[in-house]
Amino acid sequence: MKTRAIAISEPRSGLSVVAPLIEAKAPENAAFLWSYLAEPRVVAGIHAMWTGPEISCPVPAAHLKDAAYAAPLPAENATINPQPGDIVLSYVPPRMWGGGPDPVFDIGLFYGSGARLLFPIGWLPGSVVAQVRPEDREAFAAACGAIRRNGACDVTFQRAGA
């Protein structure tokens, strides 16, 4: 079976990596991401405030309207301390974060050591759903550092071959 992967890019920073999905350890989360990426998606990215070395890419609620796969996600291959190169999918139920009516699905790009999934609402395990290839992690970290310096950006996610 061919490994499915996602491509992640942002031109201003030079971000351009492929991250194979970890379907065996995070099957429901990987299925969500694969279904979501049936078409390329552009998602606003910003350097995270609480979690450390992370570019946070919250999936817009409009992208998920009426999508059958946009259901509550279990914690799979869970972590509260993501490692460099981890792509973490976090799910927050409706009304839990600030009382908002929509669930939150966030794609976290973790690029350095010392990350933690501690939020104002407490510890929130996320699912490591993919990992940037080891040989690309240095360039990934440099690009994410550029995003941190440059500010908010648009990150493109799409399906890719591994």
N, C-alpha and C positions, 0 to 999 in steps of 0.2 A: 504494500500500500504506500502510495506517495505521501510524503509529509506535506500537510498544508501549512502555508505561511502567510504572513501579512507584510506588506511593504509600508513603511512609514517615511514621509518626506516633508520637508519644509525648506524652500529654496534660499531664503535670506541667510539662514544659519549653516546651510550645507548639509542639513540632516537628510540622510538617505540610507536606510537600513532595511534589512529583511529579518523578520523574527519568526522562526518556526513555532507553530502552535504546540502546546503540550496537551494534546487531546486525551491521552491515557490518564493523566492525573487531574485534569479539569474539563471533563467532557461537556457538561452543561454550559459552562462559561465559554469554552471554545466554540461550541455550537452557536451560542448567542452572537459572538463576535463574527463568526463566519457568515451567519445569516445577515447580520447588520451590514456586512461588507459585500453583499451581492452586487452592489454598485459602489464605486469609489465615494468616499465621504470626506468632506472637509469639516474639521472640528476646531473650534477656537482652543488654542493652547496657551497656558500661562504658567510661569514658575509657581510652584505650590508655596503656600505660606507656612503651613504647619508641619509638613511631612519631610522637609529637608530636600535632598537632591532629586527633585521630581518635576517633570513637566506634566501638569494636570490637564486633561482633555475631556471635560464633561460633555457627554453626548446630548445634543439639544433635544428637548422633549418632542419638538416637531418632527425630528427624524424617526421617532418611535411611535408616532400616532397610528393606531390601528394595526400595529405589527404584532402578529401572534407570538413571536419569539420574545417580545419585551415583557417577560414575566419575571417574578421574583427569582433571584439567583442564589443558590447555596454557596457557601464558602467551600471551595475546592482547591487543593494544593495551596492551602491558606498560609498567609504570613502576616505578621505585623511589623516585620523588619525586612523589607524588600532589599534585594542585592543589586549591584550594578548590572544593568542589562535586562532586568526583569520588566516585563510588561504586565501590569496588574490591573485587573478589572475589579472595580469596587461597586457594590450595589447598596443603595440606601433606600429603604421603603418610603412610600409617600408620607408626608407630614413629619418625618423624623428629623430632617435637617431644616430648621427654621420654619417649620409648619407648611412648607410648600406642598401643593396638591399632587405633584408628579414625583415618581420615583427618580432617583439619581443613579445613572450609570456612568462611571468615570473610568477612562482609560489612562492609567498612570504610566509614564515613561520614567523609570528609575535609572539614574546614570552615575550615581556615586555611592560611597559607603556612608553609613550613619543614618539611613532613612528609617522612618518609623511611621506607622499608620495611627497616629494619635491626633484626634481632631477635637474641636470644642465640644462635640457630643460624646467624646470618649474614644477608647481603642476600637478600631473597626478593622477586623481581618479582611484582607483582600485576596483575590484568587490570582496566583501567578499563572497566566493563561498562555504566555509566550515568552521567549527569551531571544534577545539580540545575539547573533552568532558571536562567539568569543573573539574572533579575529576582527570584528567590527566595533567592539565596545569602546576602544580608545577614541575613534572618530565619532561615535555616538555621544560619548561624554563631552567631547569638544563642541559638537553641534548644540547639545542641550545647554552647555555653558554659554554659548552665543545667544541662545534664546533667552536665558536668564538676564544677560546684559542688554539685549535689544528690547525686551518686553513682550507683550502679547503678540501672538502670531496665529496663522492658520496652518494646521497640521493636516496633511492628506494621508488617509488610511485606505488601503485597497488590498485585494487578494493578490498573492504572488506565489510563484512556484518556489519550492525550497530547493 
